Amino acid sequence: MTLKSLGYIGIHSSHMNDWASYATGLLGMQQIDASGAQHAFRMDDHKQRLIVSNDANEGLAFMGWEVDTVDDLEALAHRVDNAGIKVTLESRAFADQRYVGRAISFHDPEGTRIEVFCNPHIATDPFQPGRPISGFKTGAMGMGHAVLHVSDAEALLPFYRDLLGFKVSDYGTQPYKLYFFHLNGRHHTFAMVGSGNKGMHHFMVELNMLDDVGQGYDLAQEQKDLLAYTLGRHTNDHMTSFYTNSPSGFFVEYGWGGLEIDPETWESHETFDGPSIWGHDRLYLPEDSETRRRLKDMALDASRRGVRAPDPTGCAWLDGIVAGT
């Protein structure tokens, strides 16, 4: 019954044309469905990864999580149902719309819709990106990661960690409570930000080459108010990325070089260095914002102390010298 990856994300939006140009022209996805009611996009050999439905309620509609088999799906359905949460076995017609074999759905304690599926449909024709990119890092690690605003991150831990089986990668308490979870080799596939709000904070897609990210950064800067976070590198997953404002108001992280872990041996721990080693200035906040200043100060403190990601060449001697200083 183990969840294995983030399979797809659904968005409600009234800005359908904006999503079409944003997902293809900036992110590099391939549009496969352009009906008035829905736009769908590919990132790889799966028939769809992002679904945008025409709806005035801007924001996250659902997250789709993959399991291996029908038996896994049924076991999870029983587990969730026994916990007192209503589970819906979706129809074959619904599964066909999602391009999967079977699917169930339920809601988390704060009302977020969760879909779980098995046997995604695989396309026979090759992925054709919306702009020239090397491609997305997906495969066994799934679509990327999703991060939610929640009113109380600790109150949701029993649901995501204990009931659904997400494993805590690391967590922080400053400047707000953050929990990062893994399902596979990607450092985190899901995270919760205890901001007191509800809804999507961002989703992340990872590119196969740094140049894809750099060129996307150049393109994003050409559009007024599109860039939300400057280019930077995260402390926990070492992702080099920038964030843009999506047409629905939440962020999309566009990154490269994320940390891959061994889920069997990884040990959960608390982090203290703030979210970024460098960069990631929050441009969406006013210059005199206390939150923006505090986060920037945390990154500057990391810079002064020489906090950095391990050498990707795997030089143990150099890593030891850096750790010692």
N, C-alpha and C positions, 0 to 999 in steps of 0.2 A: 504493500500500500504506500510505499515511499514516494513522495513527490520528487521529481528528478530535475525539472527546469521550468523556467518561465516560457510558456509556449506562445502566447499572444496577449495583446492588450486591446481593449475596446475603449473608445472615446466618444462622448457626446459633444456635438458642436454644431453651431449654426453657421460656422465659417468654413463651409465645405471647400470652396475654391481656394481659400488661403491654405488649408491643410494640403490640398493637392499640390500646390506649388512648393510649399515648405517641405513636405515629405520627399518629394522627388528632386527639386532643384537644390536644396541645401543638404538634407540628410542622405540623399542618393538612393532612396527606396524605389521600387518599381510599382507603379500603379496598375492594378489588375481589374478593378471594379470602379466605374465612375458613374453609377446610377445616381439619380437625384436623392435617394434615401440613404445611400451608403457609398463610401469610398474605402477600398481595401488595398493593402500594399504588401509586397513581398520584400524579403531581405536575403533569401537564400533558396534552397530547394523546397521548403515548405510552401504550400499554396497561398498562405497568408499569415502575416505576423501582426499587422496593425489594422484595426477596423475602426473607421470613423463614421458614426451614424448621425444623420441630420436631426438634431434635437437642441432646443434652446437651453437645456440644462448643461452648461459647459462643464467639462471635466471628465474624470474617470467614470467609465460605465461598468467595466469588469476587468478582472485579471484572469487569464487562462493558464492553469498549471498542469503539467504533463506527468502522467504515471506510465509505467511500462505496459501493463496488461489490463484486460477486462477484470480479471480476478483482483488486481490491485485497486481498481476503481470501485468495485463492489465492497471490498474490505474497508476502504476509506469511508464510503457512504454509510456503512453500518456503524463505524466508529463515531462519525459525526452525529448520526441520528441518535445513538445511545447517549451522547452527551447532551441531548435535549435540543438540538438544532435541526430545524426543518431542512430536509434534503430533497431536491427534485431530480428525478431521473428524466433527463431531457429526451425529447422524441428523436426519432431517426431524421426527421426533416430538419430539426434544429442542428443536429450533428452535421448534417450535410452543409448547412449554412456556414458552420464553423470549419468545414473541411477536416473533420475528425471522425473516428469510428464510433465512439460512444462518449457521452458527457453527462456530468451531474452538476448541480449548482446549489449554493447556499450562501448565507451572508455572515460576515464576521460580526462581533458584538457591537461595532459602531456603524453597521449597515453597509459595508463595502461588499459588493457582489463578487463572489469567487466561483469560477468554473474550473472543473477538473476533468481532464479528458485523457483518452489513450488513442493510439494509432492515427497520428496526423497524416493527412493526405500529402503525398510527395509529388511535385510537379515533374512532368517529363521533359519540359522545355527549360533551357538554362535561364538563370536569373539575369536580367538585363537592368543594370542600375540606371537611375534617373539622371545621374551625372557621372562622369568618369571617376570611379573609385576602384580600389583593389578588391573590395568586398567587406562583409561584416564577419566578425568572429562569433559564430553561433555554434552549430553542431551540438555536441553533448552538453554544452553549457547554456543552450537555449538562446532566447532572443536578446537577453541583456539583463538589466535589473530594474526593479520598480521600487520607489520610495514613497511612503505615505506620510502625510500629516495625520497625527492622531491626538486625541485629547489627553490620553494617559497611556504612555508606552508600556509602563510596567503592568497596568491592568490587562493589556492585551497579550502579555507573554504566555499565559496558560493556553490561550487559543492557538497562537501560531507555533510556539515552541513545543508544548506538551501534547496538544491535540493533533495538529497537522504535521509535526515532525521537523519543522525548520530548526537548524542548528545554529546557535549563536557563534558568530565569528569574533566579534568584539563589540564593545559598547563604550559610551562616554557619557559624562554628566554635564559637561560645559561646552557651549553656553546653554545647552538644553539636553535633555536625555535622548540618547540615540542608541538604537539596537540594530546591528547588522547581522544578517542570517545567510548561511550558505546551504545549498542542496547538492552541489557538485564541485568541480574544480575552480569555478569562479569565486573569488574572495567573498562576494555577497551577491545574492540574487534578489534579495528583498531587504528592506530596511524600514524602520519606523522612526519618525521625528516627533518627539513629544512636545509639539509647539502649542498645543491647546486648540488647534484647528482640526479640520477634517478634509480629506480629499487627497488628490495627487500632488506630491511635491515635485517629483520628476521621474522620468524613466531614462535609462541609459542604453545607448547602442555603442558597441565597440568595433572599431575599424581594424583592418588587417595591417595597415601601414600608417606611420606617423604623418606622412605627407598628406594622406586623406584628411586628417584632422587639421593640419596647418592650412590646407587650401580651403577647407570648410570655414576656418576661422577668418580667413581673408574675405570670403564671400559674405559671412555674417556681418562683418564690420561695414560692408557697403550698404546695408539696410538700416535705416534709422530705428533706433530703440529695439533692435532684434537681439543684440548681445546682452545677456543677463549677468554672466560671470566671465571675467577675463580668463585667458589661458592659465592653467595652473596644474599642480600635481597633488593628489590626495595623500594623506598620511597613512591611512590604513591599507588601501588596495593599490596604491602607487599609480593610479590611473592619471595619465596626462590628458587633460580635457578642458573644454569650455562648455558653457551652458547658454542656451538661447531661450527666449520667451516663445513658447508655442502659440499658435492661433487661439488656443483655449485658455491661455493665461498661466498654466503651470510651465515648468521648465523641461527641457530635454538636454541631457548631457551627451556630448559627442566626444568619445575618448579612444585612447590607444594605450597598450602596454599594461593592462591590469594584472594584478598579482594572481597567479594560479596556486592553489593550495592542495594538499592531500586531505580530503575530508575525513579520512580514517585516523589521522594523527594530529590534526589541527587542534590546538587548545584555545578555548575562549579566554579573552583577557580584556581588561579595561585600558583605554587609551587616554593619554593626557596632553598630547601635543596639538590639539585642535584639528579641524578637518583637513587642512592643507599644509604641505611643506612649503609651498610658495604659490603666489598668484591667487586666482579665484576671487579677485576683488568683486564684491557684489554691486555691480553697476545699477541694478534695478532699485537700489536703496538710495535715498538722498545722501549727499556727501557728508552731511553733519549727523547722519544716523548713528546712534549709539551702538546698535548691533553691527553695522558695517565697520565701524572703528574697532570694536572689540575683536571681531574676526580677523581684521587686517593686522591688528596688534599680535594676535596669536601666531599668524604666519610669519610676521617679522621676528618674533621671538624665536621661532623655529630656525629662521635664517641665521640669526646671531649665534645660535647654539650649534649650527651645522647639522641639523637633523636632515637626513636624506634616506632615500630608498637604497636597499642593498645593491651593490654592483651587479648588473645583469650578467657579467661574465663569470660570476661565481667565485671571485677572488676572496677566499676566507681570510687571508692575511690582511688585505685592505679593509675588509669589513670589521675585523678585530681592532685595527688601529682607529677607525672611525668611532666604533663603540666605546673604546677606551677614552676618547677625548670628549 
